[in-house]
Amino acid sequence: MKSEWFDTALSNSGFMHSLLSVTALHMFVFGKGTAKTILHHRAKAISAVNKALSSQDRTVRFSDANLGAVFNLLTVEEGLMMPHFKEEAKYDEQPNAMMMHLNGLREMLHLRGGLKAVGTNRILQAFILWYVTPLT
């Protein structure tokens, strides 16, 4: 996990800020963080992802790091919809942000060649697979 997940974060600001946003959300839920920290890192991650998506280089647009950042942002958006967060932080900035990140992730995966094409980062591949596999 260190080489595939954290090393990616160390080399990509969008992915790093998305992880920091996820971490800040976790801390907030357990009473140790602030909504401001979550939203700060979320904004930095979105900015970096958008910059990568505007790159002329396809490998940058659909890199493991960019896919991972969008995946992490999706999980943050879902977390921001939790009643605990809504009650405590009064968050209602972008009600459709979760669907935007989900649709963006789907499109990025499609353009990359599907989930199978993410084989270079097995942790990311597994996280996405677990996310999309319905519980029965």
C-alpha positions, 0 to 999 in steps of 0.5 A, spaced: 500 500 500 505 504 501 508 504 494 502 504 490 498 509 495 502 513 499 508 514 494 502 516 489 500 522 494 507 524 495 508 525 487 501 528 486 498 534 489 491 533 487 492 526 490 495 528 496 490 534 497 484 529 496 487 524 501 488 530 506 480 532 505 478 524 506 482 524 512 480 531 515 473 528 514 474 522 518 477 527 523 471 531 523 466 525 524 470 523 530 470 530 533 477 532 532 477 536 525 474 542 522 469 543 516 474 548 513 480 543 513 475 538 509 473 544 504 480 547 503 483 540 501 477 539 497 478 545 493 486 544 492 484 537 490 479 539 485 483 545 482 489 540 481 485 535 478 482 540 473 489 542 471 491 535 470 484 534 466 486 540 461 493 537 460 494 535 452 498 529 455 493 523 455 497 520 461 497 526 465 489 526 464 488 519 466 493 517 470 493 513 477 494 519 481 488 523 477 483 517 477 485 516 485 484 524 486 477 523 483 475 517 487 477 520 493 473 526 492 467 522 490 468 519 497 469 526 500 462 528 497 458 522 499 461 524 506 459 531 506 452 528 505 452 525 512 446 528 516 452 529 522 456 533 517 450 537 514 447 538 522 454 540 524 457 544 518 451 547 515 454 544 508 450 545 502 455 548 497 454 543 491 448 538 492 450 535 485 458 534 486 457 527 488 454 525 481 459 530 478 465 526 481 462 519 480 460 521 472 467 524 472 470 517 474 466 513 470 468 517 464 475 517 466 475 510 467 472 509 460 477 513 456 483 509 460 480 503 458 476 500 463 477 498 470 482 493 468 487 498 465 488 500 472 492 494 473 498 499 475 495 501 481 492 495 484 490 498 491 486 504 486 483 498 482 481 494 488 478 501 492 474 502 485 471 495 485 469 495 492 466 501 491 462 499 485 460 492 487 453 492 490 452 489 497 447 483 497 
